[in-house]
Amino acid sequence: MWRRFAKYVAIVAGLVVALMLAVQLTLGGYESEFEARIDALRQAGEPLHFADLAQPPIPDEENAAKLWEEAAAWLKADSGERRRSLYDLTEEERAERPEKEWRAYLESLEPYYQLLKRVPTRAGWSAPYHSPETPGNAEHVSWLSDAAMYLTWRVELDLRADGRTERAAEAVLLLLELTERWQEPTVFGYCWRLSTVSSAAIIVRSIHTKPGFDAHAYRQLVEPRLAAAAPATGPPAHVLRATRVQGMWMVRRWLSGNMVNTFQPGMMERLRATWVGRPWVFRDAVRYLDVIDAAIARCDKTPEEAVRVARTLAQEVAYDTDSLAGGTQAFLPRLFTQHVGAAAQNRCARVAMALLEHRQETGTWPEKLPAALPVNPFTGVPFEYEHKGEGIRIVIPEIEEEWLLGAS
């Protein structure tokens, strides 16, 4: 009986080994194809590691990142009380705080404002890295989010009194300049930049009713810079190249078995970290390179074309989000759509500024949007526009956003 049982075990083990060998032989060609693709990218000078994305070090006196660090350190001084005050207060709590007290608090942060104003004066940027393997973006995101929050509140405060439109515009322009100079070489960093540019654009929604707001002066100062910040094409190729670098990092982690130690692994993550799973890693990596290369070839489009690209990518999704290629196919439509969404908010702000100026000069809103104004990048036609009470309503349905200006 034991002899028969051992025979069955040997047969099963042999079948398993045969199956593994068959998989290795069937998918083994992907390893050589992957290596050939990587060699071709290396010969073309394409970045393949996070360290390849780092900009060359520059002298401290020219390094904008040093000023960012100095400003962040000042804001976090006194046991972090300055920075904590930025985050702890809700909108309701800020509204309840006496204006005199709120103004005194923001004015106490004047040294922070002066440090921020010095950042765009630097000739270059050298982003600090924690290690040669992964860029340290957490500090960068914190720096920019602190600046965006502070400058947004400063804009609102400066418009509570007459004659502060120029100062409010100065803060918005500084926020745009800081965003332009902020160089985080990852997709996450790029998306954060889009979000901050959008925030600078939509500030007009919250300040156009404040006392002393001069629509003509604000538009003259801000619109040219907003127009320059509007994405003219799809996501830049360097962002997708950074995406490829992140994918290559994951491939290397899987092949070395370290991915299992990176996060709580599922069954497929554990399998890919073994000898048995290596062929799947290489097959997935080749498919991933195909997806990224296709996206790079499509990224230099107008926003309207980028929307169609996003829809095409969405239709191509393999719904295998556990794989690197499938997860990327699911991510890319969001990246393209977020990119065009930022362009839509930017254009909508410019439309709003023109309408507010018209209202200030004539006392009425236009019956319809003038043909010369920017259009919705999702559709290539004017934004949805209607009168609502004493105000107006502009809609960006693709991102479920509406702008109410002067509405009672």
C-alpha positions in Angstrom: 0.0 0.0 0.0 2.8 2.4 0.9 4.6 1.5 -2.3 1.5 2.3 -4.3 1.0 5.6 -2.5 4.7 6.5 -3.1 4.2 5.7 -6.7 1.2 8.1 -7.0 3.2 10.8 -5.2 6.1 10.4 -7.6 3.7 10.5 -10.6 2.1 13.7 -9.3 5.4 15.3 -8.5 6.7 14.4 -11.9 3.6 16.0 -13.5 4.1 19.1 -11.5 7.8 19.3 -12.5 6.9 18.7 -16.1 4.3 21.4 -16.0 6.8 23.9 -14.5 9.3 23.0 -17.2 6.7 23.4 -19.9 5.8 26.9 -18.5 9.5 27.8 -18.4 10.0 26.7 -22.0 6.7 28.3 -23.2 7.3 31.7 -21.6 11.1 31.6 -21.5 11.3 33.7 -24.7 9.9 36.7 -22.8 13.1 37.0 -20.8 15.3 37.4 -23.8 12.7 39.8 -25.4 12.7 41.8 -22.2 16.4 42.0 -22.1 16.6 43.1 -25.7 14.0 45.8 -25.1 16.0 47.1 -22.1 19.2 47.1 -24.0 17.5 49.1 -26.8 16.2 51.6 -24.2 19.7 51.9 -22.6 21.3 52.5 -26.0 18.8 55.2 -26.7 19.7 56.9 -23.4 16.3 56.3 -21.8 16.1 56.5 -18.0 15.7 53.0 -16.4 16.4 53.8 -12.7 15.2 56.4 -10.3 18.7 57.8 -10.1 18.5 58.5 -13.9 15.7 60.9 -13.2 17.7 63.0 -10.7 19.0 66.3 -12.0 22.7 67.1 -11.6 23.6 68.7 -8.3 23.9 72.5 -8.5 25.5 75.0 -6.1 23.5 75.9 -3.0 23.3 79.5 -4.0 21.4 78.5 -7.1 19.4 75.7 -5.7 15.7 76.5 -5.2 15.2 73.3 -3.2 17.4 74.8 -0.5 15.1 77.7 -0.1 12.1 75.3 0.0 13.8 73.4 2.8 14.6 76.7 4.7 10.9 77.8 4.4 9.6 74.4 5.5 12.0 74.4 8.5 10.9 77.9 9.5 7.2 76.9 9.3 7.8 73.8 11.4 9.7 75.7 14.1 8.3 76.2 17.7 7.3 72.6 17.9 5.4 72.8 14.7 2.8 75.3 16.0 3.0 77.4 12.9 2.4 74.6 10.5 -0.1 72.8 12.7 -2.3 75.9 12.7 -2.5 75.7 8.9 -4.0 72.2 9.1 -6.0 72.1 12.3 -8.6 74.7 11.5 -11.7 73.7 9.6 -13.5 76.1 7.3 -16.1 76.6 10.1 -13.5 77.2 12.7 -11.7 79.8 10.5 -15.1 81.5 9.9 -15.7 81.7 13.7 -12.2 83.0 14.5 -12.3 86.8 14.8 -10.9 88.5 11.7 -8.4 90.5 13.8 -7.0 87.3 15.3 -6.9 85.5 12.0 -5.2 88.4 10.3 -2.6 88.6 13.1 -1.9 84.9 12.7 -1.3 85.1 8.9 0.8 88.2 9.3 2.9 86.4 11.8 3.8 84.1 8.9 5.2 87.0 6.9 8.8 85.6 7.1 7.5 82.4 5.5 6.0 84.4 2.6 9.3 86.3 2.1 11.1 82.9 1.9 8.6 81.6 -0.7 9.1 84.7 -2.8 12.8 84.0 -3.0 12.3 80.5 -4.5 11.6 81.5 -8.1 14.7 83.7 -8.1 17.0 80.7 -8.1 18.5 79.7 -11.4 18.0 75.9 -10.9 16.6 73.1 -8.9 18.3 70.0 -7.5 15.8 67.7 -5.8 17.1 65.8 -2.8 17.0 62.0 -2.9 16.8 59.7 0.1 18.5 56.9 -1.8 19.7 56.0 -5.3 16.7 53.6 -5.6 13.7 55.7 -4.6 13.2 59.5 -4.8 12.0 61.1 -1.6 8.8 62.9 -2.7 7.1 63.1 0.7 8.9 66.3 1.7 8.3 67.9 -1.7 4.5 67.3 -1.5 4.5 68.7 2.0 6.3 71.8 0.9 4.0 72.5 -2.0 0.8 71.7 0.0 1.9 74.0 2.8 2.6 76.8 0.3 -0.7 76.3 -1.5 -2.8 76.4 1.7 -1.0 79.4 3.1 -1.2 81.4 -0.2 -4.8 80.6 -0.7 -5.7 81.9 2.7 -3.6 84.9 2.1 -5.5 85.7 -1.1 -8.8 85.6 0.7 -7.5 87.7 3.6 -6.0 90.4 1.3 -9.4 90.8 -0.4 -11.3 91.5 2.8 -10.1 95.1 2.6 -10.3 97.6 -0.3 -7.3 97.9 -2.6 -5.9 94.4 -2.0 -6.5 93.0 -5.5 -2.9 93.4 -6.5 -1.6 91.7 -3.4 -4.1 88.8 -3.9 -3.0 88.5 -7.5 0.7 88.5 -6.4 0.0 85.5 -4.1 -1.8 83.6 -6.9 1.1 84.3 -9.3 3.6 83.1 -6.7 1.7 79.9 -6.3 1.9 79.3 -10.1 5.6 80.1 -10.1 6.3 77.8 -7.2 4.4 75.0 -8.9 6.3 75.6 -12.2 9.6 75.4 -10.3 8.7 72.3 -8.2 10.4 69.4 -9.9 9.4 66.0 -8.5 10.4 63.4 -11.1 7.5 61.0 -10.5 4.0 60.6 -11.8 2.7 61.3 -8.3 4.6 64.5 -8.3 3.2 65.5 -11.7 -0.4 64.8 -10.6 0.2 66.9 -7.5 1.5 69.8 -9.7 -1.7 69.5 -11.8 -3.8 69.7 -8.6 -2.0 72.8 -7.4 -2.3 74.6 -10.7 -6.0 73.8 -10.7 -6.2 75.3 -7.1 -4.6 78.5 -8.3 -7.1 78.7 -11.1 -10.2 78.1 -9.1 -9.3 80.6 -6.3 -11.3 83.2 -8.3 -14.5 81.3 -7.3 -14.0 82.1 -3.6 -12.6 85.6 -3.9 -14.8 87.3 -6.6 -17.4 88.3 -3.9 -14.9 89.7 -1.4 -14.9 93.5 -0.8 -12.4 95.3 -3.0 -12.2 92.7 -5.7 -11.3 94.4 -9.0 -12.2 92.0 -11.8 -10.4 94.0 -14.4 -7.1 94.4 -12.5 -7.2 90.7 -11.4 -7.7 89.5 -14.9 -5.0 91.7 -16.4 -2.5 90.4 -13.8 -3.5 86.7 -13.6 -4.9 85.6 -16.9 -1.7 85.7 -19.0 0.1 83.5 -16.4 -2.9 81.1 -16.2 -2.9 80.8 -20.0 0.8 80.0 -19.9 0.2 77.3 -17.3 -2.6 75.6 -19.2 -1.5 72.2 -20.6 -1.4 72.5 -24.4 -0.9 68.8 -25.0 -1.4 65.5 -23.2 0.9 64.4 -20.3 4.5 65.1 -21.2 6.6 62.2 -22.3 9.0 62.5 -19.4 6.1 61.8 -17.0 5.4 58.5 -18.8 9.1 57.7 -18.8 9.1 58.2 -15.1 6.1 55.7 -15.0 8.3 53.2 -16.9 11.1 53.7 -14.4 8.6 52.9 -11.6 7.6 49.7 -13.4 11.2 48.6 -13.9 11.7 49.1 -10.2 8.8 46.8 -9.5 10.2 44.2 -12.0 13.6 44.2 -10.3 11.9 43.8 -6.9 9.9 40.9 -8.0 12.9 39.1 -9.7 14.9 39.6 -6.5 12.1 38.4 -4.3 12.1 41.7 -2.4 8.6 42.7 -3.5 7.1 40.3 -1.0 8.8 42.4 1.7 7.6 45.7 0.3 3.9 45.3 1.1 1.4 42.8 2.3 1.6 40.3 -0.7 -1.2 38.4 -2.3 -0.9 35.0 -3.9 0.3 36.4 -7.3 2.9 38.6 -5.6 4.3 35.6 -3.7 4.3 33.5 -6.9 6.1 36.2 -8.9 8.8 36.3 -6.2 9.7 32.6 -6.9 11.5 30.7 -9.6 8.2 29.4 -10.9 6.8 32.9 -11.3 9.8 34.4 -13.2 8.4 33.7 -16.7 5.2 35.5 -15.8 7.2 38.5 -14.5 9.1 38.8 -17.8 5.9 38.3 -19.9 4.2 41.0 -17.8 7.2 43.3 -18.1 7.2 43.0 -21.9 3.5 43.8 -22.0 4.0 46.7 -19.6 6.7 48.2 -21.9 4.2 47.9 -24.8 1.6 49.8 -22.9 4.0 52.6 -21.9 5.5 52.9 -25.3 2.0 53.2 -26.8 1.1 55.9 -24.3 4.3 57.9 -25.0 3.6 57.8 -28.7 0.1 59.3 -27.9 1.0 61.9 -25.3 1.9 64.8 -27.6 -1.7 65.5 -28.4 -4.0 68.5 -27.8 -6.2 68.2 -24.7 -9.2 67.2 -26.9 -7.1 64.5 -28.5 -5.8 63.4 -25.1 -9.4 62.8 -24.0 -9.9 60.4 -26.9 -6.6 58.7 -26.0 -7.9 58.2 -22.5 -11.1 56.6 -23.7 -9.1 54.4 -26.1 -6.8 53.3 -23.3 -9.8 52.6 -21.1 -11.3 50.3 -23.8 -8.0 48.5 -24.0 -7.8 47.7 -20.3 -7.3 44.0 -19.7 -9.0 44.1 -16.3 -6.0 42.2 -14.9 -5.2 44.8 -12.3 -3.0 42.4 -10.4 -0.5 42.5 -13.2 1.8 45.3 -13.9 0.5 45.8 -17.5 -3.1 45.5 -16.5 -2.7 47.9 -13.6 -1.0 50.4 -15.8 -3.7 50.2 -18.5 -6.2 51.0 -15.8 -4.1 53.9 -14.4 -3.3 55.7 -17.7 -6.8 56.8 -18.5 -7.0 58.4 -15.1 -3.7 60.2 -15.8 -4.9 61.5 -19.2 -8.3 62.5 -17.8 -6.7 64.3 -14.8 -4.4 66.1 -17.1 -7.3 67.4 -19.3 -9.4 68.1 -16.1 -6.7 70.5 -15.0 -6.8 72.2 -18.4 -10.6 72.5 -18.1 -10.4 74.1 -14.7 -7.7 76.5 -16.0 -9.8 77.5 -19.0 -12.9 77.8 -16.9 -11.1 80.2 -14.6 -10.2 82.4 -17.6 -13.7 82.3 -18.8 -14.9 83.3 -15.4 -12.5 86.2 -15.1 -13.7 87.6 -18.5 -17.3 87.3 -17.4 -16.6 89.0 -14.1 -14.9 91.8 -15.9 -17.8 92.2 -18.2 -20.2 92.3 -15.3 -18.1 94.9 -13.5 -17.9 97.1 -16.6 -21.5 96.8 -17.9 -23.5 95.7 -14.8 -24.9 92.7 -16.6 -23.8 89.2 -17.5 -23.4 88.2 -21.2 -26.4 86.4 -22.7 -24.1 83.7 -24.0 -20.4 83.0 -23.9 -18.3 85.1 -26.3 -16.8 83.0 -29.1 -13.3 84.3 -28.3 -13.2 82.7 -24.8 -11.5 79.3 -24.2 -13.6 76.2 -24.8 -14.1 73.0 -22.8 -11.0 70.8 -23.6 -13.1 67.6 -23.1 -15.4 68.5 -26.0 -13.8 71.3 -28.0 -16.9 73.4 -27.7 -17.9 76.2 -25.2 -18.6 75.3 -21.6 -22.2 74.9 -20.5 -23.4 78.3 -19.4 -26.6 79.6 -18.0 -28.0 82.5 -15.9 -29.0 81.5 -12.4 -30.8 84.1 -10.4 -28.7 87.2 -10.3 -25.6 85.2 -11.1 -24.4 82.6 -13.7 -23.5 79.0 -13.7 -20.6 77.4 -15.7 -20.4 73.6 -15.8 -17.7 71.1 -16.5 -19.8 67.9 -16.6 -16.9 65.6 -17.4 -15.4 66.2 -13.9 -18.8 66.9 -12.3 -17.9 70.5 -11.4 -19.9 73.7 -11.6 -18.9 77.3 -11.0 -21.5 79.6 -9.5 -20.6 83.3 -9.9 -22.6 86.1 -8.3 -25.5 83.7 -7.6 -28.0 84.8 -5.0 
